[in-house]
Every structure is written in C-alpha cells, then in structure tokens.
Amino acid sequence: MPKPASHQRVARERMDELLKQADVVFSEHAELSNRYVSLARKIAMKYKVHFSKEQKRMFCKKCDSYLRQGKNCTTRLEHGLLVMKCLNCGNIRRIVYKK
C-alpha cells in the first residue's frame, strides 16, 4: 500500500538533507557520512521513494559507503561505459553513457 504523498515529500526532503550532510562531513568523518547514506536508503525503502540519477551515483549499493572520486572510488570510461569501483568493498557499477 503506497504511503501518502505528504509522507513521501517529507521523506524526499530528509533524504536530500542527509546526502548533503554526508558530502559536507566526508572529509572529517567518513564513517558518519556512511551512516547518513544508510539512513537515507532506509528512509527511501520505507516510504518507497526513488533516488535521482545523480543521487544514485553518490553511494555504493553494496556497502552503503558515500563515494567520492579519488578518495574511496575510482571512475573510468571504457567502451561507452562509466565504470565506478568502490574501494571499500570492491563493488563495480557500470553505467551506459553512450548509445
């Protein structure tokens, strides 16, 4: 059963704020930013709210780590694919960028 629209709107606002805070806090406390990501994912699952494309690329789906290029994530362009590798768990995500 879908949640009311007002609940979904509030959930989306909280998810956005948690991801912004994860970005701000990452340089000092990486563990705290990972916690913010896991909380945002729990809210999304509970209220059946989807992340935007940009937001999906901010975290690892396997270990809930906040990803920052050059710090804990490598990004490569290979044969029409954007390949993102999490350096915490080794998970690889491939995204088509050229058709």
C-alpha positions in Angstrom: 0.0 0.0 0.0 1.5 3.3 -1.0 2.3 5.9 1.6 0.6 9.3 1.5 2.1 12.0 -0.8 2.8 14.2 2.2 4.9 11.5 3.8 6.8 10.8 0.6 7.6 14.5 0.2 9.0 14.8 3.7 10.9 11.6 3.2 12.5 13.0 0.0 13.5 16.2 1.8 15.1 14.2 4.6 17.0 12.1 2.1 18.3 15.1 0.3 19.4 16.7 3.5 21.2 13.5 4.7 23.1 13.2 1.4 24.1 16.9 1.6 25.4 16.4 5.1 27.2 13.3 4.0 29.1 15.4 1.4 29.9 18.1 4.0 31.1 15.7 6.7 33.1 13.3 4.5 36.5 14.9 4.8 36.5 14.8 8.6 34.3 11.8 9.4 33.9 9.3 6.6 32.1 6.8 8.9 29.5 9.4 9.8 28.9 10.1 6.1 28.4 6.4 5.5 25.8 6.4 8.3 24.0 9.3 6.7 23.8 7.3 3.4 22.5 4.2 5.2 19.8 6.3 6.9 18.8 7.9 3.6 18.5 4.5 2.0 16.4 3.2 4.9 14.0 6.2 4.5 13.8 5.6 0.8 12.9 1.9 1.2 10.4 2.6 4.0 8.5 5.3 2.1 9.0 3.9 -1.4 10.8 6.9 -2.7 13.4 6.7 -5.5 16.7 8.5 -5.6 17.6 10.7 -8.6 20.2 9.6 -11.1 22.8 11.9 -9.5 22.0 10.7 -6.0 22.3 7.0 -7.0 25.9 7.7 -8.1 26.8 9.2 -4.7 26.9 5.9 -2.8 27.8 2.2 -3.1 24.7 -0.1 -3.2 26.6 -3.0 -1.6 28.2 -1.4 1.4 26.3 1.9 1.8 29.6 4.0 1.6 29.4 7.6 0.4 31.6 7.7 -2.7 34.0 10.5 -3.5 36.1 10.2 -6.6 39.8 9.8 -5.9 39.3 9.1 -2.2 37.3 5.8 -2.0 36.1 5.4 -5.6 37.7 5.1 -9.0 35.9 6.2 -12.1 36.9 5.1 -15.6 35.4 5.5 -19.1 35.6 2.2 -21.0 33.9 1.4 -24.3 30.8 3.6 -23.8 30.5 2.7 -20.1 31.1 4.7 -17.0 32.8 2.2 -14.6 32.7 3.1 -10.9 34.6 0.9 -8.4 34.1 1.2 -4.6 37.5 0.9 -2.9 35.9 -0.1 0.4 34.2 -3.3 -0.8 35.3 -3.7 -4.4 31.8 -3.5 -5.9 31.8 -2.4 -9.5 28.9 -0.4 -11.1 28.7 0.0 -14.9 26.6 2.8 -16.4 26.0 3.3 -20.1 26.8 6.9 -21.2 26.9 6.5 -24.9 24.4 4.7 -27.2 
